[in-house]
């Protein structure tokens, strides 16, 4: 694996510094459930 691999750089992301996406998108309808949670159709 290369030293500049995207997977390696993901460990360095401070998730607490990311903006809360609530209010950015309008969730229109639930279209299904996936392994990681619910999947929505959205309008921006």
HELIX and SHEET records of a PDB file:
HELIX    1   1 UNK A    6  UNK A   10  1                                   5    
HELIX    2   2 UNK A   15  UNK A   17  5                                   3    
SHEET    1   A 2 UNK A  26  UNK A  34  0                                        
SHEET    2   A 2 UNK A  37  UNK A  43 -1                                        
END                                                                             
